[in-house]
């Protein structure tokens, strides 16, 4: 069963191009073309303005400038945990843009109920840029860049995979590992950026994680295990179908499989092997996301549910059906659990006094969300990377969900991983990896 069969929506860009034209001087000079504001004007020439008056331009700059002193701050959106006396998260206050009067589909930002207009297309990626076929060049009003925002930059692309990158891992030892649907694992030298080795798996890589020197690779019907220091290699049988998710904790390895089970192995120090320990049954469809935190194992499934399991007893203690589509990714961070789904939402959960998960915040996107990755920037601020199925990654401050920037790709970015010294990595559906780095503003 392929996850792709559950994807919906897409990355259409929607708007037609319109070249900047000023109409004859006898036509109205102070009225801005509403179709141009929405990126849909096809008149050439047009009798209305295809630019903002000076006063509106200044207003727009103030709204979008993160350094503007008039930027609204909303402390009521700070995540709190009622079970701990409503203390503030140590993530801090952060910043949050007021979306109360904003319609994301209108192409116009409203402040106090009044539309001020945005420059049409200025935040949309040029679809012709993706294929190197844009004839407008520097005059194109759509983005010709793989990212927007400050504080991070592209270091280098890593090319070699022939199909989608599905997993990225960084074991100790200075090598970067990437798994792909092209049935290979590539080993990259972090010093030179060159591919140092290619390992054939014989089948598509479903997921991959690293724990110190250990590398675990999920493939159909088994898990491959390597110790990158000692060279020990083993195969763990048991899964039925593709292995979509892996996580390790408490000397145990957990695997989410296509048949809906979560298989558990325990590491035996005496034999230096992983031995079968349990099979957790409860999900009706494939388990495609796992996370561990707070003495709990959390699992997300294609059956749209999220389950919490006690790590000591390996029993299911809660089943949640708040998401209306596939639970694609889970992230446990600072006593909070974050879940994302193809229902276009990221939900933030805390554990209440009854030891049950409860939603404390919901963030909504215009497209389905396929992966989450958390890290800190060079200033130590927590940042969340959200990969969407419109071929973009949205980058947010936490806990405010104030947007920091975006990353774009030719196809969906299905794999993300953090590294040392502000590095992070993305892998997309074309097989290309990109290395990014946070830098001081």
VOPAGU-2260 file (C-alpha; in pm, 1 decimal, decimal comma):
REM VOPAGU-2260
SITE   aa  ch    i         X         Y         Z
SITE  UNK   A    0       0,0       0,0       0,0
SITE  UNK   A    1     155,3     326,5    -108,8
SITE  UNK   A    2     122,8     637,5     103,1
SITE  UNK   A    3      91,3     837,7    -216,8
SITE  UNK   A    4    -254,7     690,3    -274,2
SITE  UNK   A    5    -378,0     890,2      24,1
SITE  UNK   A    6    -235,8    1222,9     -87,5
SITE  UNK   A    7    -485,9    1482,8    -192,6
SITE  UNK   A    8    -461,7    1839,1    -305,5
SITE  UNK   A    9    -156,4    1952,2    -491,5
SITE  UNK   A   10      91,8    2217,3    -566,1
SITE  UNK   A   11     -87,5    2408,5    -837,5
SITE  UNK   A   12      18,2    2768,8    -869,7
SITE  UNK   A   13    -314,2    2886,7   -1002,2
SITE  UNK   A   14    -251,4    3243,0   -1108,1
SITE  UNK   A   15    -189,0    3359,2   -1463,7
SITE  UNK   A   16      97,7    3592,0   -1543,2
SITE  UNK   A   17      34,3    3957,6   -1618,3
SITE  UNK   A   18     310,6    4190,5   -1728,5
SITE  UNK   A   19     334,5    4526,0   -1548,8
SITE  UNK   A   20     163,2    4789,9   -1763,1
SITE  UNK   A   21      48,7    5142,2   -1680,7
SITE  UNK   A   22    -261,9    5249,5   -1868,8
SITE  UNK   A   23    -303,7    5571,3   -2071,3
SITE  UNK   A   24    -285,9    5892,3   -1870,6
SITE  UNK   A   25    -650,5    5966,2   -1945,8
SITE  UNK   A   26    -759,4    5661,0   -1751,1
SITE  UNK   A   27    -806,9    5652,0   -1373,4
SITE  UNK   A   28    -468,4    5700,5   -1206,8
SITE  UNK   A   29    -538,7    5630,2    -841,6
SITE  UNK   A   30    -738,9    5311,0    -850,6
SITE  UNK   A   31    -546,9    4985,6    -819,1
SITE  UNK   A   32    -658,7    4695,2   -1038,2
SITE  UNK   A   33    -819,3    4440,2    -807,7
SITE  UNK   A   34    -744,0    4160,7   -1052,3
SITE  UNK   A   35    -374,9    4258,0   -1056,3
SITE  UNK   A   36    -375,4    4244,1    -676,6
SITE  UNK   A   37    -495,6    3885,6    -701,2
SITE  UNK   A   38    -253,5    3803,8    -981,9
SITE  UNK   A   39    -529,1    3746,7   -1237,4
SITE  UNK   A   40    -534,5    4055,2   -1463,1
SITE  UNK   A   41    -497,4    3962,9   -1830,2
SITE  UNK   A   42    -568,0    4305,3   -1983,2
SITE  UNK   A   43    -285,5    4463,2   -2182,3
SITE  UNK   A   44    -303,3    4756,1   -2139,8
SITE  UNK   A   45    -518,7    4783,2   -1828,5
SITE  UNK   A   46    -696,3    5108,2   -1735,4
SITE  UNK   A   47    -618,2    5061,5   -1365,6
SITE  UNK   A   48    -289,9    5079,6   -1175,3
SITE  UNK   A   49     -62,8    4777,0   -1164,0
SITE  UNK   A   50     129,1    4912,8    -867,2
SITE  UNK   A   51      46,7    5029,2    -516,7
SITE  UNK   A   52      19,4    5401,0    -434,2
SITE  UNK   A   53     304,7    5525,4    -217,4
SITE  UNK   A   54     102,1    5540,6     102,9
SITE  UNK   A   55     -24,1    5182,8      61,1
SITE  UNK   A   56     323,6    5057,5     -22,1
SITE  UNK   A   57     456,7    5203,0     302,7
SITE  UNK   A   58     173,5    5044,5     497,8
SITE  UNK   A   59     241,9    4709,0     337,0
SITE  UNK   A   60     611,8    4730,8     420,8
SITE  UNK   A   61     534,3    4796,4     785,2
SITE  UNK   A   62     304,2    4496,0     801,1
SITE  UNK   A   63     552,6    4250,4     653,8
SITE  UNK   A   64     871,2    4387,8     810,9
SITE  UNK   A   65     957,6    4162,6    1107,4
SITE  UNK   A   66    1152,6    4448,1    1262,4
SITE  UNK   A   67     858,3    4688,5    1252,3
SITE  UNK   A   68     778,2    4824,9    1596,6
SITE  UNK   A   69     409,2    4802,5    1510,0
SITE  UNK   A   70     419,0    4425,5    1468,1
SITE  UNK   A   71     148,2    4274,3    1692,5
SITE  UNK   A   72     246,7    4044,9    1976,6
SITE  UNK   A   73      -5,2    3797,4    2115,6
SITE  UNK   A   74      92,2    3648,1    2446,0
SITE  UNK   A   75    -233,5    3459,0    2469,9
SITE  UNK   A   76    -102,0    3213,4    2210,8
SITE  UNK   A   77     185,6    3099,3    2430,8
SITE  UNK   A   78     148,7    2726,5    2484,2
SITE  UNK   A   79      81,1    2640,0    2844,7
SITE  UNK   A   80      36,0    2314,0    3025,8
SITE  UNK   A   81    -263,4    2332,0    3262,7
SITE  UNK   A   82    -132,7    2022,1    3436,8
SITE  UNK   A   83     167,5    2222,5    3560,1
SITE  UNK   A   84     -19,2    2528,6    3680,7
SITE  UNK   A   85     -30,6    2699,3    3341,9
SITE  UNK   A   86     340,9    2773,5    3346,4
SITE  UNK   A   87     480,9    2909,3    3023,8
SITE  UNK   A   88     673,2    2673,5    2800,7
SITE  UNK   A   89    1047,1    2732,0    2818,5
SITE  UNK   A   90    1026,8    2791,1    2443,9
SITE  UNK   A   91     939,1    3151,0    2536,2
SITE  UNK   A   92     678,8    3393,7    2409,2
SITE  UNK   A   93     778,9    3416,8    2046,1
SITE  UNK   A   94     586,3    3626,5    1796,3
SITE  UNK   A   95     262,0    3569,6    1613,9
SITE  UNK   A   96     102,7    3746,9    1320,0
SITE  UNK   A   97    -264,9    3821,4    1366,2
SITE  UNK   A   98    -458,3    3607,6    1117,4
SITE  UNK   A   99    -799,2    3709,8    1244,8
SITE  UNK   A  100    -897,6    3910,0     938,8
SITE  UNK   A  101    -681,4    3734,5     684,7
SITE  UNK   A  102    -826,1    3519,6     408,5
SITE  UNK   A  103    -539,7    3305,4     271,6
SITE  UNK   A  104    -722,5    3254,2     -55,9
SITE  UNK   A  105    -792,7    3619,3    -127,3
SITE  UNK   A  106    -440,8    3734,6    -206,0
SITE  UNK   A  107    -503,0    4039,1      16,5
SITE  UNK   A  108    -409,2    4104,2     376,6
SITE  UNK   A  109    -669,9    4279,4     588,7
SITE  UNK   A  110    -589,4    4492,2     890,9
SITE  UNK   A  111    -878,2    4606,4    1110,8
SITE  UNK   A  112   -1114,0    4486,5     838,9
SITE  UNK   A  113    -953,1    4698,7     565,9
SITE  UNK   A  114    -778,1    4539,2     265,5
SITE  UNK   A  115    -438,8    4688,6     183,9
SITE  UNK   A  116    -341,9    4456,8    -103,2
SITE  UNK   A  117     -29,2    4251,4    -157,5
SITE  UNK   A  118     198,8    4255,7    -456,9
SITE  UNK   A  119      51,4    3975,4    -664,8
SITE  UNK   A  120     274,6    3676,1    -708,2
SITE  UNK   A  121     556,6    3814,2    -491,8
SITE  UNK   A  122     541,7    3514,5    -258,2
SITE  UNK   A  123     468,5    3251,6    -520,4
SITE  UNK   A  124     732,7    3037,1    -682,7
SITE  UNK   A  125     758,5    3065,7   -1060,9
SITE  UNK   A  126     664,5    2725,7   -1198,1
SITE  UNK   A  127     869,7    2794,9   -1509,9
SITE  UNK   A  128    1174,1    2862,8   -1290,2
SITE  UNK   A  129    1146,4    2504,2   -1170,5
SITE  UNK   A  130    1201,7    2378,4   -1524,6
SITE  UNK   A  131    1452,9    2650,4   -1622,2
SITE  UNK   A  132    1211,7    2776,9   -1887,6
SITE  UNK   A  133    1099,9    3119,4   -1761,1
SITE  UNK   A  134    1114,6    3372,7   -2045,4
SITE  UNK   A  135    1062,7    3674,1   -1817,0
SITE  UNK   A  136    1401,4    3644,0   -1647,5
SITE  UNK   A  137    1468,5    3920,0   -1394,0
SITE  UNK   A  138    1139,4    4088,8   -1487,7
SITE  UNK   A  139     932,1    3794,2   -1367,4
SITE  UNK   A  140     718,0    3893,9   -1070,0
SITE  UNK   A  141     717,8    3540,4    -931,4
SITE  UNK   A  142     997,6    3399,1    -717,2
SITE  UNK   A  143    1314,0    3272,6    -882,5
SITE  UNK   A  144    1462,0    3126,9    -565,1
SITE  UNK   A  145    1465,7    2797,8    -375,0
SITE  UNK   A  146    1391,2    2976,1     -47,9
SITE  UNK   A  147    1256,7    3291,1     113,8
SITE  UNK   A  148    1331,5    3436,2     455,6
SITE  UNK   A  149    1636,9    3540,2     652,0
SITE  UNK   A  150    1866,7    3352,7     883,9
SITE  UNK   A  151    1934,5    3044,5     672,5
SITE  UNK   A  152    2085,1    2971,3     333,8
SITE  UNK   A  153    2152,0    2688,3      90,9
SITE  UNK   A  154    2499,0    2538,1     131,4
SITE  UNK   A  155    2500,4    2286,1    -152,0
SITE  UNK   A  156    2281,6    2037,4    -339,0
SITE  UNK   A  157    2377,2    1669,0    -332,6
SITE  UNK   A  158    2279,1    1485,7    -649,9
SITE  UNK   A  159    2294,4    1113,7    -711,3
SITE  UNK   A  160    1964,0     946,1    -630,7
SITE  UNK   A  161    1741,6     862,3    -926,6
SITE  UNK   A  162    1413,1     853,6    -732,6
SITE  UNK   A  163    1257,7    1013,4    -425,1
SITE  UNK   A  164    1466,1    1051,1    -110,8
SITE  UNK   A  165    1265,1     890,4     168,8
SITE  UNK   A  166    1504,7     913,2     464,1
SITE  UNK   A  167    1813,3    1096,3     588,5
SITE  UNK   A  168    2032,3     993,6     883,1
SITE  UNK   A  169    2350,4    1125,8    1040,2
SITE  UNK   A  170    2522,7     861,5    1255,7
SITE  UNK   A  171    2835,3     948,0    1449,6
SITE  UNK   A  172    3138,4     937,0    1225,5
SITE  UNK   A  173    3113,9    1232,5     988,3
SITE  UNK   A  174    2907,3    1068,7     715,2
SITE  UNK   A  175    2558,1    1155,8     592,0
SITE  UNK   A  176    2330,5     869,5     483,5
SITE  UNK   A  177    2032,4     902,6     248,8
SITE  UNK   A  178    1781,1     633,8     154,1
SITE  UNK   A  179    1570,9     637,9    -159,6
SITE  UNK   A  180    1304,0     468,2    -363,2
SITE  UNK   A  181    1578,5     391,2    -615,7
SITE  UNK   A  182    1670,5      97,2    -387,4
SITE  UNK   A  183    1996,5     247,9    -266,0
SITE  UNK   A  184    2152,3     412,1      36,2
SITE  UNK   A  185    2413,0     673,2     -43,3
SITE  UNK   A  186    2691,4     768,6     193,7
SITE  UNK   A  187    2808,7    1129,3     165,4
SITE  UNK   A  188    3135,8    1274,8     289,7
SITE  UNK   A  189    3042,3    1575,0     502,6
SITE  UNK   A  190    3376,9    1742,8     434,0
SITE  UNK   A  191    3375,3    1726,3      53,4
SITE  UNK   A  192    3004,5    1682,5     -24,2
SITE  UNK   A  193    3091,9    1390,5    -249,3
SITE  UNK   A  194    2919,5    1051,9    -253,5
SITE  UNK   A  195    3161,8     815,3     -78,0
SITE  UNK   A  196    2966,8     492,9    -128,2
SITE  UNK   A  197    2641,5     350,0    -261,4
SITE  UNK   A  198    2475,7      55,6     -87,1
SITE  UNK   A  199    2217,8    -147,7    -278,9
SITE  UNK   A  200    1917,7    -252,2     -71,1
SITE  UNK   A  201    1735,8    -442,6    -344,7
SITE  UNK   A  202    1409,1    -267,5    -259,8
SITE  UNK   A  203    1271,0      75,1    -174,0
SITE  UNK   A  204    1387,3     234,2     149,9
SITE  UNK   A  205    1084,2     319,1     361,8
SITE  UNK   A  206    1259,9     491,3     652,6
SITE  UNK   A  207    1595,4     519,6     824,9
SITE  UNK   A  208    1721,4     635,9    1164,8
SITE  UNK   A  209    2053,8     643,7    1345,6
SITE  UNK   A  210    2140,9     598,6    1712,4
SITE  UNK   A  211    2505,0     684,7    1776,9
SITE  UNK   A  212    2694,9     446,3    1545,5
SITE  UNK   A  213    2393,0     226,5    1466,8
SITE  UNK   A  214    2201,3     269,8    1142,4
SITE  UNK   A  215    1852,7     116,7    1104,4
SITE  UNK   A  216    1690,8      94,4     761,5
SITE  UNK   A  217    1328,8      -3,8     706,1
SITE  UNK   A  218    1259,7    -195,0     384,8
SITE  UNK   A  219     975,4    -429,7     282,6
SITE  UNK   A  220     949,0    -730,7     516,4
SITE  UNK   A  221    1262,9    -658,4     721,1
SITE  UNK   A  222    1493,0    -407,6     887,1
SITE  UNK   A  223    1859,9    -379,0     795,8
SITE  UNK   A  224    2096,6    -289,6    1079,0
SITE  UNK   A  225    2455,6    -165,0    1046,8
SITE  UNK   A  226    2707,1     -54,0    1303,8
SITE  UNK   A  227    2906,3     207,4    1115,2
SITE  UNK   A  228    3204,3     175,2    1352,3
SITE  UNK   A  229    3239,1    -200,6    1399,0
SITE  UNK   A  230    3098,9    -310,0    1065,0
SITE  UNK   A  231    2843,9    -541,9    1230,1
SITE  UNK   A  232    2551,3    -608,0     997,5
SITE  UNK   A  233    2225,7    -791,2    1065,2
SITE  UNK   A  234    1872,3    -831,3     932,6
SITE  UNK   A  235    1564,6    -822,6    1155,5
SITE  UNK   A  236    1277,6   -1025,2    1004,9
SITE  UNK   A  237     914,3    -995,4    1105,8
SITE  UNK   A  238     755,9    -697,0     931,0
SITE  UNK   A  239     485,8    -761,1     673,5
SITE  UNK   A  240     510,6    -512,5     390,0
SITE  UNK   A  241     697,9    -183,4     398,2
SITE  UNK   A  242     843,6     -43,3     720,0
SITE  UNK   A  243     735,5     321,6     728,7
SITE  UNK   A  244     864,0     439,8    1067,7
SITE  UNK   A  245    1139,7     359,1    1316,4
SITE  UNK   A  246    1226,0     493,8    1660,9
SITE  UNK   A  247    1459,9     373,6    1937,3
SITE  UNK   A  248    1425,3     420,8    2313,8
SITE  UNK   A  249    1500,9     234,4    2639,0
SITE  UNK   A  250    1720,2     -20,9    2457,4
SITE  UNK   A  251    1424,8    -103,7    2233,8
SITE  UNK   A  252    1366,7     -57,1    1862,6
SITE  UNK   A  253    1011,3      12,9    1739,8
SITE  UNK   A  254     899,4     -31,4    1379,2
SITE  UNK   A  255     571,5      87,1    1225,1
SITE  UNK   A  256     467,9    -148,1     947,0
SITE  UNK   A  257     233,0    -162,2     652,5
SITE  UNK   A  258       2,0    -418,4     814,2
SITE  UNK   A  259     -76,2    -184,2    1106,1
SITE  UNK   A  260     144,9    -346,3    1370,0
SITE  UNK   A  261     426,8    -193,6    1572,2
SITE  UNK   A  262     705,0    -448,9    1612,9
SITE  UNK   A  263     944,2    -424,2    1906,8
SITE  UNK   A  264    1300,5    -555,3    1945,7
SITE  UNK   A  265    1511,9    -534,5    2259,3
SITE  UNK   A  266    1890,3    -502,2    2244,3
SITE  UNK   A  267    2077,9    -783,5    2419,8
SITE  UNK   A  268    2411,9    -651,9    2543,9
SITE  UNK   A  269    2549,9   -1002,4    2601,7
SITE  UNK   A  270    2491,2   -1117,6    2244,6
SITE  UNK   A  271    2516,5    -771,0    2086,0
SITE  UNK   A  272    2195,2    -849,6    1896,6
SITE  UNK   A  273    1837,7    -723,9    1874,1
SITE  UNK   A  274    1583,0    -982,2    1989,0
SITE  UNK   A  275    1204,1    -979,1    1922,4
SITE  UNK   A  276    1018,5    -844,9    2225,9
SITE  UNK   A  277     657,7    -765,6    2131,9
SITE  UNK   A  278     405,0    -689,7    1860,2
SITE  UNK   A  279     170,8    -398,4    1934,0
SITE  UNK   A  280    -166,8    -437,4    1766,5
SITE  UNK   A  281    -435,4    -169,6    1746,2
SITE  UNK   A  282    -411,8      32,1    1426,4
SITE  UNK   A  283    -633,1     -78,2    1138,2
SITE  UNK   A  284    -401,9      50,5     864,8
SITE  UNK   A  285     -31,2     115,6     814,8
SITE  UNK   A  286     163,8     284,7    1094,1
SITE  UNK   A  287     368,2     559,2     929,6
SITE  UNK   A  288     487,1     779,3    1217,5
SITE  UNK   A  289     639,2     711,6    1558,9
SITE  UNK   A  290     777,7     924,3    1841,7
SITE  UNK   A  291     893,5     864,0    2198,9
SITE  UNK   A  292     873,7    1101,6    2494,7
SITE  UNK   A  293     755,3    1123,2    2853,3
SITE  UNK   A  294     764,4     743,0    2906,2
SITE  UNK   A  295     526,2     704,3    2614,0
SITE  UNK   A  296     543,1     571,7    2260,1
SITE  UNK   A  297     322,5     759,9    2015,2
SITE  UNK   A  298     207,9     622,4    1680,5
SITE  UNK   A  299      28,1     778,2    1384,1
SITE  UNK   A  300    -149,6     579,1    1117,9
SITE  UNK   A  301    -322,1     583,2     783,9
SITE  UNK   A  302    -638,7     500,9     979,8
SITE  UNK   A  303    -631,4     871,3    1087,9
SITE  UNK   A  304    -570,8     788,7    1454,2
SITE  UNK   A  305    -295,7     867,3    1701,3
SITE  UNK   A  306    -223,1     617,3    1978,2
SITE  UNK   A  307     -26,9     647,8    2301,8
SITE  UNK   A  308     147,9     339,6    2445,3
SITE  UNK   A  309     301,7     291,6    2789,9
SITE  UNK   A  310     672,8     217,4    2740,8
SITE  UNK   A  311     694,8       0,7    3052,5
SITE  UNK   A  312     393,6    -221,7    2980,5
SITE  UNK   A  313     372,8    -171,2    2601,4
SITE  UNK   A  314      -4,2    -135,6    2639,8
SITE  UNK   A  315    -217,3     118,0    2450,3
SITE  UNK   A  316    -342,3     378,6    2696,5
SITE  UNK   A  317    -516,8     623,1    2460,5
SITE  UNK   A  318    -654,7     639,0    2106,5
SITE  UNK   A  319    -719,7     980,5    1951,3
SITE  UNK   A  320    -926,5    1052,4    1641,4
SITE  UNK   A  321    -892,2    1431,6    1622,2
SITE  UNK   A  322    -724,2    1423,2    1280,5
SITE  UNK   A  323    -951,5    1366,6     980,6
SITE  UNK   A  324    -680,1    1226,9     754,3
SITE  UNK   A  325    -352,6    1035,3     768,0
SITE  UNK   A  326    -128,4    1121,5    1065,6
SITE  UNK   A  327     192,1    1168,7     869,6
SITE  UNK   A  328     452,4    1275,1    1126,8
SITE  UNK   A  329     504,1    1305,7    1502,7
SITE  UNK   A  330     752,3    1515,2    1699,1
SITE  UNK   A  331     800,7    1513,1    2077,0
SITE  UNK   A  332     967,5    1830,8    2202,3
SITE  UNK   A  333     985,5    2002,5    2540,3
SITE  UNK   A  334     700,9    1803,1    2699,5
SITE  UNK   A  335     475,7    1867,1    2400,3
SITE  UNK   A  336     376,1    1628,1    2123,4
SITE  UNK   A  337     326,9    1772,7    1775,6
SITE  UNK   A  338     133,6    1581,4    1511,0
SITE  UNK   A  339      70,4    1668,4    1147,5
SITE  UNK   A  340    -172,9    1531,3     896,3
SITE  UNK   A  341    -298,4    1546,0     540,9
SITE  UNK   A  342    -599,8    1724,8     693,3
SITE  UNK   A  343    -382,3    2042,4     670,6
SITE  UNK   A  344    -323,8    2077,6    1045,2
SITE  UNK   A  345     -44,6    2064,7    1298,8
SITE  UNK   A  346    -176,8    1986,6    1646,7
SITE  UNK   A  347      12,5    2052,6    1968,7
SITE  UNK   A  348     -65,2    1817,3    2258,5
SITE  UNK   A  349      15,3    1810,7    2629,6
SITE  UNK   A  350     -45,8    1543,5    2892,5
SITE  UNK   A  351    -312,5    1652,0    3141,8
SITE  UNK   A  352    -355,5    1552,1    3506,8
SITE  UNK   A  353    -539,0    1238,3    3397,7
SITE  UNK   A  354    -230,8    1133,4    3196,9
SITE  UNK   A  355    -424,3    1182,9    2873,2
SITE  UNK   A  356    -321,0    1380,2    2566,8
SITE  UNK   A  357    -512,3    1702,2    2513,6
SITE  UNK   A  358    -488,1    1956,1    2229,6
SITE  UNK   A  359    -355,3    2295,1    2336,6
SITE  UNK   A  360    -303,1    2454,4    1993,4
SITE  UNK   A  361    -394,1    2383,8    1629,6
SITE  UNK   A  362    -215,6    2539,2    1333,0
SITE  UNK   A  363    -379,6    2518,1     990,2
SITE  UNK   A  364    -216,7    2524,5     647,6
SITE  UNK   A  365    -367,0    2544,2     298,7
SITE  UNK   A  366    -217,2    2207,7     202,3
SITE  UNK   A  367    -158,0    1868,4     357,7
SITE  UNK   A  368     142,6    1837,8     588,5
SITE  UNK   A  369     368,5    1538,6     535,3
SITE  UNK   A  370     661,1    1582,8     773,8
SITE  UNK   A  371     781,1    1773,8    1081,9
SITE  UNK   A  372    1134,2    1849,2    1196,8
SITE  UNK   A  373    1241,4    2054,3    1498,5
SITE  UNK   A  374    1570,2    2230,3    1570,1
SITE  UNK   A  375    1726,5    2549,0    1707,9
SITE  UNK   A  376    1871,3    2833,9    1504,4
SITE  UNK   A  377    2212,8    2988,3    1577,6
SITE  UNK   A  378    2057,5    3205,7    1848,6
SITE  UNK   A  379    1912,1    2903,6    2023,5
SITE  UNK   A  380    1552,6    2978,9    1924,8
SITE  UNK   A  381    1330,1    2675,8    1857,5
SITE  UNK   A  382    1223,6    2640,9    1495,6
SITE  UNK   A  383     976,0    2403,0    1332,1
SITE  UNK   A  384    1008,9    2283,6     972,5
SITE  UNK   A  385     677,3    2174,8     816,1
SITE  UNK   A  386     692,4    1997,9     481,2
SITE  UNK   A  387     371,3    2036,5     278,2
SITE  UNK   A  388     243,6    1841,9     -20,1
SITE  UNK   A  389     259,8    2155,7    -236,2
SITE  UNK   A  390     638,2    2098,5    -267,0
SITE  UNK   A  391     733,1    2350,7       1,1
SITE  UNK   A  392     863,9    2362,0     356,7
SITE  UNK   A  393     728,2    2631,1     588,6
SITE  UNK   A  394     963,1    2739,5     866,9
SITE  UNK   A  395     812,5    2869,8    1191,9
SITE  UNK   A  396     924,0    3014,3    1522,0
SITE  UNK   A  397     791,4    2818,2    1818,2
SITE  UNK   A  398     567,9    2840,1    2006,3
SITE  UNK   A  399     413,6    3132,7    1815,2
SITE  UNK   A  400     407,8    2976,6    1465,3
SITE  UNK   A  401     535,7    3306,5    1330,3
SITE  UNK   A  402     667,7    3228,1     981,7
SITE  UNK   A  403    1044,8    3261,7     932,4
SITE  UNK   A  404    1068,8    3156,6     568,8
SITE  UNK   A  405    1000,3    2889,0     310,8
SITE  UNK   A  406    1192,3    2631,2     110,9
SITE  UNK   A  407    1077,1    2520,1    -233,1
SITE  UNK   A  408    1144,2    2206,7    -437,0
SITE  UNK   A  409    1047,2    2050,7    -769,1
SITE  UNK   A  410     860,3    1773,8    -588,4
SITE  UNK   A  411     750,9    1699,2    -232,0
SITE  UNK   A  412    1016,8    1714,7      36,4
SITE  UNK   A  413     960,4    1385,2     213,7
SITE  UNK   A  414    1275,9    1367,8     424,6
SITE  UNK   A  415    1426,8    1623,1     664,7
SITE  UNK   A  416    1707,0    1586,9     916,2
SITE  UNK   A  417    1901,6    1813,9    1148,1
SITE  UNK   A  418    2277,9    1819,8    1185,7
SITE  UNK   A  419    2546,7    1987,0    1397,1
SITE  UNK   A  420    2643,9    2356,8    1390,1
SITE  UNK   A  421    2312,8    2476,3    1247,3
SITE  UNK   A  422    2303,1    2241,1     949,8
SITE  UNK   A  423    1985,3    2076,5     825,9
SITE  UNK   A  424    1905,3    1859,7     525,5
SITE  UNK   A  425    1609,7    1810,6     291,9
SITE  UNK   A  426    1539,9    1540,0      35,1
SITE  UNK   A  427    1273,5    1568,1    -234,4
SITE  UNK   A  428    1080,1    1352,6    -479,1
SITE  UNK   A  429    1329,9    1403,5    -761,0
SITE  UNK   A  430    1608,2    1241,1    -559,3
SITE  UNK   A  431    1793,1    1561,5    -476,9
SITE  UNK   A  432    1928,6    1639,2    -131,8
SITE  UNK   A  433    2000,6    1991,4     -20,6
SITE  UNK   A  434    2222,7    2105,0     264,9
SITE  UNK   A  435    2107,7    2419,4     448,8
SITE  UNK   A  436    2262,2    2617,3     731,3
SITE  UNK   A  437    2135,1    2863,7     986,7
SITE  UNK   A  438    2341,5    3179,4    1004,5
SITE  UNK   A  439    2345,6    3497,3    1212,0
SITE  UNK   A  440    2119,1    3770,8    1078,7
